[in-house]
Amino acid sequence: MRSLLTKPVVALLCLLSVVPAFAVTQKEMEQARTITAFWYLRFANNGAGYMEQAKMPSTMAELEKILKETEKKNLKAFQAVKTPAEYADWDKAKLVAYWGDTFFSSPGLSAQGKVARQRVKSKLNAMTIAAPAPAEAAKPAEQLPAPKEEAAASAEAAPSAASEKPAEATEAGQLPSATEIVAQAEALDSAALAVEDNAEAASSRRKSSGGSTWIYIVALVILVGVVVWLVIFASKTMQEGNARKREDEEPEREPEVLHVAPRRRIEPRPEPSEVPVAVAHSAADVRPKADESAELRARDREIKGLREECVRLGEENTRLQADLSQAHREIEALRARLNAAATATTAAVGSQPAVATAPRAAAPVRHSNNVEGAPRGGEQEVREIYLGRVNNQGLFVRADKRPVAEKSVFVLNTTDGYTGTYRVLQIAEVIERCLDNPDHYLAGGCSAPDILATEDAVQIRTLQAGTAIFENGCWRMIRKTKIVYE
């Protein structure tokens, strides 16, 4: 009975020792093919974004259920590539190499679909594939350790000897003796014990490997815990450092409070005789901090308003100084005209006979305070001079008796040839040219709210004429003309 039980056990152990452990199964091959097809179809059509919203299929049948018409057409090119049949001895590296590189080198595939090569590799590397059998399991029986060889040999020899001896005895017509039966039983017992020892040794090895795995897992958990603790510790340290930094910075703000403190003395306060000293001290001690912060904010707003007022006054002062300078220039021009008129009057008086000098000399004296009234008799005619643009020195670049195309910009009216007022020349060609390039033609001699805002303008209207004088052989701008776009 023992021989009948021992032989199957020994044969099963031998079979398990020589049967190789395959790495890639049919299910894993189907999953890898489905992953490759999924990302090939996704990259082959830019409009296949709906595929990523569905659940990732694990078989080709599930993949075909979520596809639309375009992807089904592209799937035919994928299915035209034959899947290798001999993949039973593949490991994970060979699986990734075929579907990630070899497959995409097949003819007939879409160029856009081949872009999915790297995505397919990353997805296949994330798969869990059974590892191939270790090299020790595939070694011949003669390379196994000596104890296992002896146990297997004894286990096989004992049944064979036990079976041969009864057979010989039967052929000889003799029955086995009691001693032989006992010896056969002991041999079977020793073989069974050897098999049990081998099984226990194998189980102990598996337990030891499993125990080492758990040790690695526990060590990893401990390392993760240490990292988390370090992160928490660093965060608390940074928070404490920031708090100390804020505490160190708070005393620096005291000078600002001391800077505005003297202004509080300006406010009217009751006489010491009106308020008891004890009440004043108690009120000063219990004054809430909220009132101090509100007062500080009010002082800040007041300071800000004063600064804005100072800026506004500075701008007003600058404008007044500019007006004053312009007035000075106009006064100088009028003085020059006055001197010229006085010189002309003196020359006219000096050309008369000596007898009439005395009675006629009084006439210029009566009109000396009205320069424009004396010589106006022959200078009432208003002349028009057509001026060009104003350059950076405030000079008009040209002056003509008639408008010049592409050059003239302003028209100046003068009665004496020394001073005059000018405005923008109202000619269609001039208006269009100035609106096209206001910075070049108008900015030097005109002022406007926005001199460059001419997008929708079709006309230029002069609000106030500018002033110019003639000196050193050219016309100089004294005051700009004010314009507006319409």
BELVEN-V756917 format. One record per residue. N is the residue number from 1. OMEGA is omega in whole degrees, -180 to 180 (* if undefined). BURIAL is b if it has 9 or more other ideal C-beta (glycine too) atoms within 8 Angstrom, else e. Layout:
# BELVEN-V756917
n-><N,N>
omega-><OMEGA,OMEGA>
burial-><BURIAL,BURIAL>
This chain:
# BELVEN-V756917
n-><1,2,3,4,5,6,7,8,9,10,11,12,13,14,15,16,17,18,19,20,21,22,23,24,25,26,27,28,29,30,31,32,33,34,35,36,37,38,39,40,41,42,43,44,45,46,47,48,49,50,51,52,53,54,55,56,57,58,59,60,61,62,63,64,65,66,67,68,69,70,71,72,73,74,75,76,77,78,79,80,81,82,83,84,85,86,87,88,89,90,91,92,93,94,95,96,97,98,99,100,101,102,103,104,105,106,107,108,109,110,111,112,113,114,115,116,117,118,119,120,121,122,123,124,125,126,127,128,129,130,131,132,133,134,135,136,137,138,139,140,141,142,143,144,145,146,147,148,149,150,151,152,153,154,155,156,157,158,159,160,161,162,163,164,165,166,167,168,169,170,171,172,173,174,175,176,177,178,179,180,181,182,183,184,185,186,187,188,189,190,191,192,193,194,195,196,197,198,199,200,201,202,203,204,205,206,207,208,209,210,211,212,213,214,215,216,217,218,219,220,221,222,223,224,225,226,227,228,229,230,231,232,233,234,235,236,237,238,239,240,241,242,243,244,245,246,247,248,249,250,251,252,253,254,255,256,257,258,259,260,261,262,263,264,265,266,267,268,269,270,271,272,273,274,275,276,277,278,279,280,281,282,283,284,285,286,287,288,289,290,291,292,293,294,295,296,297,298,299,300,301,302,303,304,305,306,307,308,309,310,311,312,313,314,315,316,317,318,319,320,321,322,323,324,325,326,327,328,329,330,331,332,333,334,335,336,337,338,339,340,341,342,343,344,345,346,347,348,349,350,351,352,353,354,355,356,357,358,359,360,361,362,363,364,365,366,367,368,369,370,371,372,373,374,375,376,377,378,379,380,381,382,383,384,385,386,387,388,389,390,391,392,393,394,395,396,397,398,399,400,401,402,403,404,405,406,407,408,409,410,411,412,413,414,415,416,417,418,419,420,421,422,423,424,425,426,427,428,429,430,431,432,433,434,435,436,437,438,439,440,441,442,443,444,445,446,447,448,449,450,451,452,453,454,455,456,457,458,459,460,461,462,463,464,465,466,467,468,469,470,471,472,473,474,475,476,477,478,479,480,481,482,483,484,485,486>
omega-><179,178,178,179,-175,-178,178,-179,-180,179,179,178,178,179,179,-179,-176,-179,-179,178,-179,-174,-175,178,179,180,179,177,179,179,179,178,179,179,-180,180,-179,-176,174,180,-179,-178,-179,-178,180,-180,-178,180,179,-177,-178,178,179,178,-178,-180,179,178,180,179,178,179,-178,-179,-176,-175,173,-171,-178,-179,178,177,179,-180,-179,177,178,-178,178,177,-177,178,-180,-178,-177,178,-175,-179,179,167,-176,-179,179,179,-180,-179,-179,-175,-179,-178,-174,-177,-176,174,-179,179,176,-179,-179,179,178,179,180,178,-178,-176,-177,178,180,179,-179,179,179,177,178,179,176,-178,178,-179,178,-177,178,-175,-178,-177,-178,180,177,-176,-177,-180,179,-180,-175,-180,-179,180,-179,-179,180,-180,179,-179,179,-178,-178,179,-179,178,-180,-178,-179,-177,176,180,179,179,-180,179,180,180,-180,176,179,-179,180,-180,179,179,-180,179,178,-180,179,178,177,179,179,178,179,179,179,178,180,179,179,179,179,179,178,179,178,178,177,179,-180,177,177,178,177,177,178,178,178,-180,-180,178,178,178,179,179,178,178,178,179,179,179,179,178,180,180,179,179,179,180,178,179,179,178,178,180,178,179,177,178,179,-179,-177,179,-179,-179,-178,179,178,179,179,-179,-178,-177,-178,-179,-178,-179,-178,-176,179,178,179,179,178,-179,-177,-177,178,-178,-179,179,180,-180,-180,179,179,-179,-174,-180,-176,177,180,179,180,179,178,179,178,178,179,178,178,177,179,179,179,178,179,178,177,179,178,178,180,179,177,178,179,178,179,180,-180,177,177,178,180,178,179,178,177,180,178,179,178,178,179,177,178,177,-180,180,179,180,179,179,179,180,180,180,180,-180,-178,-179,-180,177,-177,-178,-176,-176,-175,-178,-177,-178,-178,-176,178,-180,-180,-177,-178,179,179,-173,-177,-177,-176,-176,-174,-174,-179,-177,-180,-178,-180,178,178,178,-176,-174,174,-179,179,-180,-176,178,-180,-179,174,-171,179,177,-176,176,180,178,179,-179,178,-179,-175,180,-175,172,-176,177,-180,178,-177,-179,-179,179,179,178,-178,179,-179,-179,-176,174,-174,-179,180,-179,-179,-179,180,179,178,-178,-177,-179,-177,-172,-170,-170,-177,-175,-177,173,-178,177,175,-172,-177,-176,-177,-175,-176,-176,177,-177,178,-180,-180,179,-179,-178,177,-178,179,177,-179,179,179,174,178,-180,180,179,178,179,-179,175,-180,-177,174,-180,179,*>
burial-><e,b,b,e,b,b,b,e,b,b,e,e,b,b,e,e,b,e,e,e,e,b,b,b,e,e,e,b,b,b,b,b,b,b,b,b,b,b,b,b,b,b,b,b,b,e,e,b,e,e,b,e,e,e,e,e,b,e,b,b,e,b,b,b,e,e,b,e,e,b,b,b,e,b,b,e,b,b,e,e,b,e,e,e,e,e,b,e,e,b,b,b,e,b,b,b,b,b,b,b,e,e,b,b,e,e,e,e,b,b,e,b,b,b,e,b,b,e,b,b,b,e,b,b,e,e,b,e,b,b,e,b,e,e,e,e,b,e,e,e,e,e,e,e,e,e,e,b,b,b,b,b,e,b,b,b,e,b,b,e,b,b,b,e,b,b,e,e,b,e,e,e,e,e,e,e,e,e,e,b,b,e,e,b,b,e,b,b,b,b,b,b,e,b,b,e,b,b,b,e,e,e,e,e,e,e,e,e,e,e,e,e,e,e,e,e,e,e,e,e,e,e,e,e,e,e,e,e,e,e,e,e,e,e,e,e,e,e,e,e,e,e,e,e,e,e,e,e,e,e,e,e,e,e,e,e,b,e,e,b,e,e,e,e,e,e,e,e,e,e,e,e,e,e,b,e,e,e,e,b,e,e,e,e,e,e,e,e,e,e,e,b,e,e,e,b,e,e,b,e,e,e,b,e,e,e,e,e,e,e,e,e,e,e,e,e,e,e,e,e,e,e,e,e,e,b,e,e,b,b,e,e,b,e,e,b,b,b,e,b,b,b,e,b,b,b,e,e,b,e,e,e,e,e,e,e,b,e,e,b,b,e,e,b,e,e,b,b,e,e,b,e,e,b,b,e,e,e,e,e,e,e,e,e,b,b,b,b,b,b,b,e,e,e,b,b,e,b,b,b,e,e,b,b,e,e,e,b,b,b,b,b,b,b,b,e,e,b,b,b,b,b,b,b,b,e,e,e,e,b,b,e,b,b,b,e,e,b,e,e,b,b,b,b,b,b,e,b,e,e,b,e,e,b,e,e,b,e,e,b,e,b,e,e,e,b,b,b,b,b,e,e,e,b,b,b,b,b,e,e,b,b,b,b,b,e>
